[in-house]
Amino acid sequence: MGAINHDLTQIDTVIIASDRCLAADSLSIGHDGMPVCSAGMADINAIAMALSAGLKVIIMDGCGCDGLCRCMSWAGAFIVVPKGNPGLAPARQPQSVICLCGEADDMLMMRGRGLLCCPADAAIDVRASAAYVSHCDAGSGCVRDVIEQILRSQGKWEECKRKLLEHKSHVG
């Protein structure tokens, strides 16, 4: 298992492509004919921890899954930006941003916005361009891997883990 070769203490924003980072390489169709996205609990918990640590988390939703917003709303306020949205402007300080994606179209959208990271099963072109390739696949902990490294480098991992466990014990 490797480590991200970057000063992670400066990271304040994480941009995540929902398809091929949060979700694996499959898409279910709901009874209403709409796509149903899934995400691994380790990744969802890591997003909640990042938010509790004060990081800004931006989710790029490329599969049009409204359920993605609803299923993670308990984590706190975060932004969901549809793919191709011109509102995702280049970062003023890209050294403070981590971009997580698994497909070439997402990589092109994220170019110039921050340090590129990807899951182990990302497209070949993305893996070749990424500053860090997680040991985890999409939907199986790659988001957690990257967020854990950020929070550990900032000395916030243990406190965030404690907060998450407390929240879960109160929710039931």
Buried (B, 14 or more C-beta within 10 A) or exposed (E): EEEBEBEBEEBBBBBBBBBBBBBBEEEEEEEEEEBBBBBBEBBBBBBBBBBBBEBBBBBBBBBBBEBBBEBBEEBEEBEBBEBEEEEBEEBEEBEBBBBBBBBBBBBEBBEEBBBBBBBBBBBEEBBEBBBBBBEBBBBBBBBBBBBBBBBBBBEBBEEBBEBBEEBEEEEE
